[in-house]
Amino acid sequence: MSDIHEYQRRMTRNILWKLDCHILPPLALLWLANFIDRSNVGNARIAGLETDTHLHGNQFNIALAVFYITYILVELPSNWVLRRMKANRWLPFLVLVWGIITTLTALVQDLGGLVGIRMCLGICEGGLLPGIMLYLSTMYKRHELQLRVGIFYASASLSGAFGGLLATAIIKMDGIGNLAGWRWIFILEGIATIIFSIIATILLPSDVSSAPFLSEVERDFAHPSALHDAKEDVLTVEKIQISARNNRVEHEEEVFEWREVMRGLTDLQTWLMAFAYLGFDVSLYSFSLFLPTIIAQLGYSGAQAQLHTVPPYVPAVVLTVVVAYLSDRLKLRGPFILIFVPIAIIAVGYIVAITATTNSGRYVAVFLIAVGVYPCGPCLLSILPNNSSGHYKKATATAFQLAFSNTGGFIATFSYTQDQAPRYIRGHAINLACLVFAWLFVGANVCYCLWENKARREGRRVENIHQYKALWDEGKTRAPIGDRHPQFRFTL
């Protein structure tokens, strides 16, 4: 028996290494492109975009806000089409198109052009993160997921540093080809995005069973482990389906059902996590969009401001991966947020930002904000994929969480207005309030999971099986029983 376990551990380790090497780098490139393209407008702003496009007052904020209209609208339908389009083709395609749009941003001359470009960009960018989360949840087991999310998510932190350095270098091209430096930011970063999309198209596998870098033996071994955990108390789709009256369900490919969509939309955890991530999104977007402006207002010139945006992201990258690793090892998500947020953000970061009266004090606060916000993202993103089972239920829940929470972009774009400079007290206070709001909803979700897991252990959810069998017999569903099974345990 020990030899079998050793063989399984060795095979699992080898397969995970191959999956990580072939999946995470291209996904990190796509996510890097996402944040570079999202934050480059902030870098372009301090390089002269507002002046050259004749923007005044809050018109820049308006141009940022319209991005989220189309961004939010496409998230759910984009996830629904992944079953047919395949993530390894659909996600790079979205990035390719927005790379072209980013490049064309260099042609913008006024507010109308900037608004139109930003709305087109939102159509393409909206489907990326929900698609990545759904894709990763099909390639890894539940408690292998967050480390992988943390690794690619850390590239967002890296993109903040890289974007600042890149913008600093590109601005020096000001005047070349009779183009302003900020226009070159969009041209060159757009071209880089197109290249990233091509690389991802080549490298990403469609699924485990067809991954060309795995041997036949490895594919046979990996396929079931990608669908369910080995432990009996953490059943997911493949194993749970056996409880259906007709065992053929186990082998049928799940088809789209509006009933599963409604299951995703009416799940209490979907709403708790949507509200929680809304609070975090406000801080995340505010930070990436307005960090260059805030630093410029501290007294640094354009190039110096770009360079000073880099250091805060470095510790954020390290901590994001460390927290993700510990979260998977301990199989916990919410408790990390409940501990981390009060200590790292509320009690330190934003309080310092509000009360600091010197530039050095405010700059220290920027570090603390980055360190506090970024590591919490993977925890929040991993909860619904862990606790949703059934393809379309999971696709709907994860996409809705992000679509709803991205309404925080509207709050973020108007959090930091020019009349607040240089202390931005109102902007920091808004973000502080949103984080307290998020912390409360995460706490509520942890309590709900504890209560529901206890009920399932005590046998108070057996009726779920009878209800599912009745739906199956009446021909009302052909989806798996999924997370409704009384032996399914929610991750805290």
N, C-alpha and C positions, 0 to 999 in steps of 0.2 A: 504493500500500500504506500509506503514511504517513497519507493521508486516511482510510482505513478504520480504522486504529488510533486516530486522533484521534476519529473518530466513536464508536468503541467505548468509549474512555475517557470521553468526554463523556456518553454514555448511561449507562454504569455509575455515574458520579458522580451524575448526576441521580436515577437509580433508588435508589441507596443512600441519598441524602438523603431521598427521600420515604419509603422504608422506615423509616429511623431516626426520622423525625418522627412516624410513625403507629404504630410498634411499641414503641419504647423507652420513651416516656413512660407509656403504660398499664401496661407490664410493670414499670416502676420503681415505679408506684403500688401494684401488687399486692405487689411484694417489700417495699416500704416498710411496707405493712399487715402483712405477715408478721412483720417484725422488731419493729414496734411492738407487735403482739399477743403476741409471744413475750417481749419484755422488759418489758411493762407489769406483769407479776406481780412483777418485781423492784422496780419503782418503787412498786407498791402495798404491798409488804412494809414498806418504810421509812416508809410513810404510815399504818401501823396495821393492815394485813390480818391479821397473825399474832395480834395482841391480840384483835381483834373476832371472829375465827373460832376462838379458843381453841386455837391450835396451840402445841405445845411441843416441845423437843428438835429432832429432825431430821424432824418431820412435814412441815414446809414442803418440805424436800428430797424427801421421798417423793412429795408432790403434784406436784413438778416431774418426777420420774422416770417416773411412770406415763404422762405425755404421750407419751413416746417409744415405748411399747409399740404403740399404735395407729398412731402416725406411721410407724413402720418397716413395719408389716404392709401398709399400703395403697400404698406407693410403686410396687412392681412392677405390680400390677393397674391402678393409675391410668394408668400409661404405656401399657399394652396397649390400653386403651379409646380412647386419643386418636385412633387411625386412624378410628374410626367417629364419635366424639362431636365431633371438631374442637376444637383447642386454644382457639380464640377464644371458645368457648362453655363448655367444660368448666372451664378455669382460673378465669374470673370466677365461675362457679357455686360452685366450692369456696370462693372468698373470700367470696362473699355469705353462705354458710351459716356460716362461722366468724365472720363479723362479727356475726351474730345470736347465736351462742354466746358470743362475747366480751361482748356487751351483757348477756346473762343471767348472766354471772359476778358482776354486781353484787348478785345475790340470794343468793349463797353465805353460809351461816351457820356451817358447820363443816367438818371435814376431809373427810367423806364427800361433801359437795356439791362441794368444790373438786376432789377426785380425779375425780368423775364428769364435771365440766365439762372438766377438762384432757384426759381420755381422748377425749371428743367432739371437742375442738379438734384433737387429733392426727389423727383420721380425716380431717378436712378439709385440714389444713395439709400432710400427708404428700405429697400428689400435686403440690404447686405447683412446687417446684424441679426435679424430674425432668421435669415437663411443660414448663416454660419452656426448659430446655436442649434438649429434643427439638424443640420448636417453633422455636427460634432456629436450630438446625442444619439445618432445612428451608428457612429463609428467607434464609440467608447462606452464602457459600462458606466453606471450611474456615479460611482465614486472614483472613477478615473477622470471624470469630466472637468471638474473645476480647475485642476492643475493645467489642463490643456487650454481652458478658457483664460486662465491667468497668464499663460505664456503669450497667447496672441493678443490679449488685452493689454499686456505690458508694452506691446509695440505701439499702443496709443500714447503711452507716456513717452516712449522713445521718439515717437513722431513729433511730440511737442519740442523736444530738444533738437531733433534733426531739422524740423521745419524752421526753427529759429536760426540755426546755423546756416541753413540753405538760403533763407531769405536774406541774411546778412551778406552772403556772397553775391547773390543775384542782384541785390540793389545796386551793387557797384557797376552793374552793366547799364546803369542809367545813361540814356543818350545813344546807345548803340542801336543802329537801325532807326534812329529818330523815335525810339520808344522809351517811355519812362520806365524806371526800375521796377515799379509795381506791376507793370504789364508783363515784364519778363518773368516775374514770379509765377504768374498764371501759365505762361507759355511753357516754361521748363518743367514746372511741377505737373502740369497736365500731360506732357509727353512722358514723364516718368511714370505716371499713373497708367498710361496705355501700355507701357512696357511691362509693368507689374501684372496687368491683366493677362497678357500673352503668356508670361511665365506660369501663372496659376492655371491657365487652361491646359498647359502641357503636363504639369506635375500632379494635379489633384486627381485622385481616383474617384470613380463613380460610387463605389461601395466596397465593403470588405471582400465580398465574394468574387469580385472581378478585378481586384487590385493586382496589377501586373508585377509588382515588386515582391509579392508573396508567392511562395511555392504552393503547389497543389495541396500538400499536407497542411501547410500553415493556413491556407484559406478555409479548408475543412474544419480545422481546429478553431479558427478565429470567428467564423460566422455566428455560431450560437453564443459565444461569449460577448459578442457585440450587442446581442439582443437582450440578454438577461444576466443578472448576477448569479454567482454560483451558490450563494447562501439561500437557504430555504425561505427566510423571512423577508427577502427583498425581491419578490416576484415581479417581473415585467411582462411585456406583451406576449412573447412566444410561449412562456410556461403557463401563464394565466389562462390562455385561450383553451387549454385542455378542459377547464371546468365548464365549457359550453356543452349543451346537449349533443351537438353534432361536432365531432372532432375534426371534421374537414375544415372548420374555421381556422385551425392552426396553420393550415397550408395555403389558404387563400390569400391573395394580395388584397389588402384593405382598399376599398373603393371610397370615393368621396360621399359623405352623408351629412346633410344639414343637422341631423341629430347630434353628430359628433362636434360640429361647429358650436352648437348651442351648449353642449356639455363644457366645452372650453370657455365659452363666454359667461356661463353662469356659475362656474366653480368659484367658491369663496376665495381660494388661494390666488386665483388669477387677479381678482380685484385688490386683495391686500398687497400683492407684489407690484401691481400696476401703480397704486398710490405710493408705495415705498420708493419705487424706482423713479417716479415723478420727482420726488424731493431730491434724489441724488442727481437726476439729470439737470436740474436747475444749476446745481453747483458745478457739475462737469462741463456743461456748455458755457456757463459764465466764465469759468476758468480758462478754457481753450480760446474763446472768442475775444476776451477782453484783457488777458494777461499782458500782451504787448502794450496795449494802451495804458493800463495801470502802471506798468513799469516806466513807460515814457513820461508819465505824469510825475514820477518820483524824481525827475530831473535829468534823466539820461537822454542822449541824442538818439536819432533813429537807429544807427548801427549799434550803439551801446545798448539800447533797449532790446534789440533783437538778441544780442549775446546774453543779456541778463535773463532772458526767458528760458535759457537752457538748463542751468544748474538745478532748479526746483524739480525737474522731471527725473533726475538721476536716482535719488533715493526712492521716488515713487515707483520706478521700474523694479527695483530690488524687492521692495516690500510687497508689491502686487504678487510676485511669484512666490515669495515665502509664505504669505497668507494662504494662497491657493493650495500650496503643497500641504500645509498643516490642515486645511479644511478637508481635503480628500483623505488624509491619513486618519483624522478623527471622525470623518463622515458627518461633519457639522457645517452649516452655512450661516443661519441667522445668529447664533450666539456670538460668532466672530464680529458681526456688525454691531450687535448690542454692546459689546465690550469696547470695540474699536472706536466707534463714532463719538461717544462722550469724551473719551480720553484724548484722542488724536485731533478731533475737529472742533467740537462744541466747546470743550473746556479750554482749549489752547488756541487752535488756528484762527477762528473767526473772532474770538474775544480779543486776541492780540491785534488782529487787523483793525478792529473797531477802536480800540483804546490807544494803539501806538501813535505817538506824535512825531516820530522821526522816520526818515526814509529807511534806515537800517532795520528798525523795528517792523515796518510794513513789509520789507523784503523777507525778513524771517517768517512773517505770517504767510507769505506766498508759499514758502517751503512746506510749512505745516499743513496748509490747505491741500497741496498736491499729494503729500504723504497720506493725508486722511481720506481724501475722496477716491483716489484711483484703486486702492486695494479692495474697497467694498464692492466695486462693480462686478467682478466675477462671482462673488458670493450671491448677489442679487440675481444675476443672470442664470445661475445654475439651479436655483430652487425649483422653478416651474418645469424645466426639462426633467429633473429628478423625480418630481411628484406628479407628472402627467404621463399616462400610458395610453397608447393608441395613436397612430400617426397624425390623424387630422385633429384630434383633441389637443395633442401636444403642439402641432403647428399653429393652431388657433390661439391657444393660451400664451405661447411665447411671443407670437406676433402682436397680440392685443396688448400684452404688458408693455411692449416697446412703443406701440402706436399711441397708447394712452399716455405713457410717461413722457413721450416726446413733445406733448403739449407744453411741457416745462420749458421748451425752447422759446416759447413766446414770452414767458416770464424772464428767462435768462437774457434775452436780447434787450430788454428794457430795465434790467437791474442796475447796470452801470451806465449812467448817462453823463454827459460832459459837465453838467452843472455840479456834479458831486466831487470833481477833482479837487485836490489830489487824494483825499482820504476815503472817498467812496463809502461813507458810513451807511447810507441807505442800501446800497448794493450788497455790502457784507451782511447787513442785518436781515435782508430778504433771504439770502442764502442760509444764514444761521437758522432762521425760522423753518425753512424747507427741510433742513437736515433733522431738526427735532421732530417734524411731521413724519419724515421717513422712518426715523428710529421707532416711533410709536407703532407704525404699521408692521414693521418687522417683528417687533415684540408680540403683536397680536397674532401674527402668522405662526410664530414659534409656539405660542400657547395653544392655538388651534390644532397644530400637528401633534402636540403632546396629548391633547384630549382625544383626538381621533384615533391615534395609535393605541391608546389605552382601551378605547371602546372595541377596537378590533381584536386586541389580545383577549379581552373578556368575552368574546363571542357575540357582541351586540350588533354586528353588521352582516350576519349570515343572510338576512333578507335581501341583501344586494345581489346574491347569486340567483335567488328565486325571481327577482324583478328582471334580471338580465335574461334568464331563460324564457320568461314570458314574452319579452320583446323579440327574442330570437324565434320562438315558435310562431309568433304572429307575423313574422317576416318584416318587422319594423327596423331591424338592424342586422348587419353582417360584420360590424366592427368588433374587435376584441373586447372582452370585459375590462381589461386594462386595470387602472387604478381603483376601480370599484370593488375589486376582489378583496374579501376580508383579510387575506393574508398579505396584501400589499402594505408596506410600511412607508410612511412619509419621512423624508429627510428633514430634520429640523433646520 
